[in-house]
Amino acid sequence: MINKKLRVYLDNCCFNRPYDNQSQLKIELETKAKLHIQSLIAEDKVDLVISYMSEFENNDNPFLMKKTAIADFFKYAKENITENLEIIETANSLKKSGLKTKDSLHLACAIVSKCDYFMSTDDRLLKHKDKRIKIINPINFILEEGKENV
C-alpha cells in the first residue's frame, strides 16, 4: 500500500504563533510544534495547502517582518485555493454552526481542497467538529501523526 502524503492547512493564528509572547508554556509548545510542522512541509514530507484567505489575512498583518516571513513560507504550498461557489456555500453552512466569517472561509477552503488536517491555535475554533476534516492544534497533530507519518 502506498502512503499518501498528508495535506494540511494552517490558519493565520497558527502561522503567527511564533510571534506571540512565548512566556506561557502552551504558547511555547504550540510554537515548537508549528515550527516542526513547517520543517516537515519544507522537507516535502507533508503537503501545505493555502488559500486566498491565507493571503488576505496575511496581507492585513500590520507587522512587515511577520507578514513577509509568512508570505515567504507560502512558496512551499502545493496548492493555493481560490474562491469559488463550493467554498462560499460550505462557508455559509459552517457559519450557521457558529463560526466567524473568516474562520468559516478558511475551514471551507481546507474541506473543499480535501485536506486531512486543519490546524489552528484558536481554542474557540478547535472546539468545532466536522466529519470531513480533523481540526487540530499543532501539538496534537505531532502527537497523533508523529509516531508513524511525520
C-alpha positions as a Markdown table, in Angstrom:
| # | Residue | x | y | z |
|---|---|---|---|---|
| 1 | Met | 0.0 | 0.0 | 0.0 |
| 2 | Ile | 1.3 | 3.4 | -0.9 |
| 3 | Asn | 1.3 | 6.0 | 1.8 |
| 4 | Lys | -0.1 | 9.3 | 0.6 |
| 5 | Lys | 1.4 | 12.5 | 2.0 |
| 6 | Leu | -0.8 | 14.3 | 4.4 |
| 7 | Arg | -2.4 | 17.6 | 3.3 |
| 8 | Val | -2.5 | 20.3 | 5.9 |
| 9 | Tyr | -4.0 | 23.7 | 6.1 |
| 10 | Leu | -2.7 | 26.1 | 8.8 |
| 11 | Asp | -4.9 | 29.1 | 9.7 |
| 12 | Asn | -3.3 | 32.5 | 10.2 |
| 13 | Cys | -3.3 | 32.3 | 14.0 |
| 14 | Cys | -1.2 | 29.2 | 13.6 |
| 15 | Phe | 1.2 | 30.9 | 11.2 |
| 16 | Asn | 1.5 | 33.8 | 13.7 |
| 17 | Arg | 2.1 | 31.7 | 16.8 |
| 18 | Pro | 5.9 | 32.1 | 16.8 |
| 19 | Tyr | 5.5 | 35.8 | 17.0 |
| 20 | Asp | 3.3 | 35.7 | 20.1 |
| 21 | Asn | 4.7 | 36.2 | 23.7 |
| 22 | Gln | 6.4 | 32.9 | 24.5 |
| 23 | Ser | 6.2 | 33.2 | 28.3 |
| 24 | Gln | 3.3 | 30.8 | 28.6 |
| 25 | Leu | 4.2 | 27.1 | 28.2 |
| 26 | Lys | 1.2 | 26.4 | 26.0 |
| 27 | Ile | 2.2 | 29.1 | 23.5 |
| 28 | Glu | 5.8 | 28.0 | 23.6 |
| 29 | Leu | 4.8 | 24.3 | 22.9 |
| 30 | Glu | 2.4 | 25.3 | 20.1 |
| 31 | Thr | 5.2 | 27.4 | 18.6 |
| 32 | Lys | 7.7 | 24.5 | 18.7 |
| 33 | Ala | 5.1 | 22.1 | 17.2 |
| 34 | Lys | 4.2 | 24.6 | 14.5 |
| 35 | Leu | 7.8 | 25.1 | 13.5 |
| 36 | His | 8.4 | 21.4 | 13.4 |
| 37 | Ile | 5.4 | 21.1 | 11.0 |
| 38 | Gln | 6.9 | 23.9 | 8.9 |
| 39 | Ser | 10.1 | 21.9 | 8.7 |
| 40 | Leu | 8.1 | 18.8 | 7.6 |
| 41 | Ile | 6.5 | 21.0 | 4.9 |
| 42 | Ala | 9.8 | 22.4 | 3.8 |
| 43 | Glu | 11.3 | 18.9 | 3.6 |
| 44 | Asp | 8.3 | 17.8 | 1.4 |
| 45 | Lys | 7.1 | 15.2 | 4.0 |
| 46 | Val | 3.7 | 17.0 | 4.4 |
| 47 | Asp | 1.8 | 19.0 | 1.8 |
| 48 | Leu | 0.8 | 22.5 | 2.7 |
| 49 | Val | -2.4 | 24.0 | 1.2 |
| 50 | Ile | -3.1 | 27.7 | 1.5 |
| 51 | Ser | -5.9 | 29.9 | 0.2 |
| 52 | Tyr | -6.9 | 33.3 | -0.9 |
| 53 | Met | -8.0 | 33.8 | 2.8 |
| 54 | Ser | -4.4 | 32.9 | 4.0 |
| 55 | Glu | -3.0 | 35.6 | 1.7 |
| 56 | Phe | -5.8 | 38.1 | 2.5 |
| 57 | Glu | -5.3 | 37.8 | 6.3 |
| 58 | Asn | -1.5 | 37.9 | 6.0 |
| 59 | Asn | -1.7 | 41.0 | 3.8 |
| 60 | Asp | -3.6 | 42.7 | 6.7 |
| 61 | Asn | -0.8 | 42.0 | 9.1 |
| 62 | Pro | 0.5 | 45.4 | 10.3 |
| 63 | Phe | 4.0 | 44.0 | 11.1 |
| 64 | Leu | 6.0 | 43.9 | 7.9 |
| 65 | Met | 8.6 | 41.4 | 9.2 |
| 66 | Lys | 5.9 | 38.9 | 10.2 |
| 67 | Lys | 3.9 | 39.5 | 7.0 |
| 68 | Thr | 7.0 | 39.0 | 4.8 |
| 69 | Ala | 8.2 | 35.8 | 6.7 |
| 70 | Ile | 4.8 | 34.2 | 6.4 |
| 71 | Ala | 4.3 | 35.2 | 2.8 |
| 72 | Asp | 7.8 | 33.8 | 2.0 |
| 73 | Phe | 6.7 | 30.4 | 3.5 |
| 74 | Phe | 3.7 | 30.3 | 1.3 |
| 75 | Lys | 6.0 | 29.3 | -1.5 |
| 76 | Tyr | 6.0 | 25.8 | -0.1 |
| 77 | Ala | 2.3 | 25.4 | -0.7 |
| 78 | Lys | 1.4 | 22.6 | -3.0 |
| 79 | Glu | -2.0 | 24.2 | -3.7 |
| 80 | Asn | -3.4 | 27.7 | -3.4 |
| 81 | Ile | -7.2 | 27.6 | -3.3 |
| 82 | Thr | -9.1 | 30.4 | -4.9 |
| 83 | Glu | -12.6 | 31.5 | -4.1 |
| 84 | Asn | -15.4 | 29.5 | -5.8 |
| 85 | Leu | -19.0 | 28.7 | -5.3 |
| 86 | Glu | -18.4 | 25.5 | -3.4 |
| 87 | Ile | -16.2 | 27.3 | -0.9 |
| 88 | Ile | -18.8 | 30.0 | -0.3 |
| 89 | Glu | -21.6 | 27.5 | 0.1 |
| 90 | Thr | -19.5 | 25.4 | 2.5 |
| 91 | Ala | -18.5 | 28.5 | 4.5 |
| 92 | Asn | -22.1 | 29.7 | 4.7 |
| 93 | Ser | -23.1 | 26.3 | 6.1 |
| 94 | Leu | -20.2 | 26.5 | 8.6 |
| 95 | Lys | -21.3 | 30.0 | 9.7 |
| 96 | Lys | -24.7 | 28.6 | 10.7 |
| 97 | Ser | -22.9 | 26.4 | 13.2 |
| 98 | Gly | -21.5 | 29.5 | 14.9 |
| 99 | Leu | -18.1 | 30.0 | 13.2 |
| 100 | Lys | -17.0 | 33.6 | 12.4 |
| 101 | Thr | -16.9 | 34.5 | 8.7 |
| 102 | Lys | -13.1 | 34.3 | 8.3 |
| 103 | Asp | -12.8 | 31.1 | 10.2 |
| 104 | Ser | -15.6 | 29.5 | 8.2 |
| 105 | Leu | -13.9 | 30.6 | 4.9 |
| 106 | His | -10.5 | 29.2 | 6.0 |
| 107 | Leu | -12.1 | 25.9 | 7.1 |
| 108 | Ala | -14.2 | 25.7 | 3.9 |
| 109 | Cys | -11.0 | 26.1 | 1.8 |
| 110 | Ala | -9.4 | 23.2 | 3.7 |
| 111 | Ile | -12.5 | 21.0 | 3.4 |
| 112 | Val | -13.1 | 21.7 | -0.3 |
| 113 | Ser | -9.4 | 21.0 | -1.1 |
| 114 | Lys | -9.6 | 17.7 | 0.7 |
| 115 | Cys | -7.0 | 18.4 | 3.4 |
| 116 | Asp | -6.5 | 15.8 | 6.1 |
| 117 | Tyr | -6.0 | 18.4 | 8.8 |
| 118 | Phe | -7.0 | 21.9 | 9.6 |
| 119 | Met | -4.6 | 23.4 | 12.2 |
| 120 | Ser | -5.3 | 26.3 | 14.5 |
| 121 | Thr | -4.2 | 27.6 | 17.8 |
| 122 | Asp | -7.6 | 29.3 | 18.3 |
| 123 | Asp | -9.3 | 27.5 | 21.2 |
| 124 | Arg | -12.8 | 28.5 | 20.1 |
| 125 | Leu | -12.2 | 27.2 | 16.6 |
| 126 | Leu | -10.7 | 24.0 | 17.9 |
| 127 | Lys | -14.0 | 23.1 | 19.6 |
| 128 | His | -15.7 | 22.9 | 16.2 |
| 129 | Lys | -16.1 | 19.4 | 14.9 |
| 130 | Asp | -16.6 | 18.4 | 11.3 |
| 131 | Lys | -16.7 | 14.8 | 9.9 |
| 132 | Arg | -14.9 | 16.0 | 6.7 |
| 133 | Ile | -11.6 | 17.1 | 8.3 |
| 134 | Lys | -9.7 | 16.9 | 11.6 |
| 135 | Ile | -9.5 | 20.2 | 13.3 |
| 136 | Ile | -6.4 | 20.1 | 15.5 |
| 137 | Asn | -3.9 | 22.1 | 17.4 |
| 138 | Pro | -0.3 | 21.7 | 16.2 |
| 139 | Ile | 0.8 | 19.9 | 19.4 |
| 140 | Asn | -1.9 | 17.3 | 19.0 |
| 141 | Phe | -1.0 | 16.9 | 15.3 |
| 142 | Ile | 2.6 | 16.0 | 16.3 |
| 143 | Leu | 1.3 | 13.6 | 19.0 |
| 144 | Glu | -1.2 | 12.0 | 16.6 |
| 145 | Glu | 0.9 | 11.8 | 13.5 |
| 146 | Gly | 4.4 | 11.9 | 14.8 |
| 147 | Lys | 4.9 | 8.2 | 15.5 |
| 148 | Glu | 4.1 | 6.9 | 12.1 |
| 149 | Asn | 3.9 | 9.5 | 9.4 |
| 150 | Val | 5.8 | 12.6 | 10.3 |
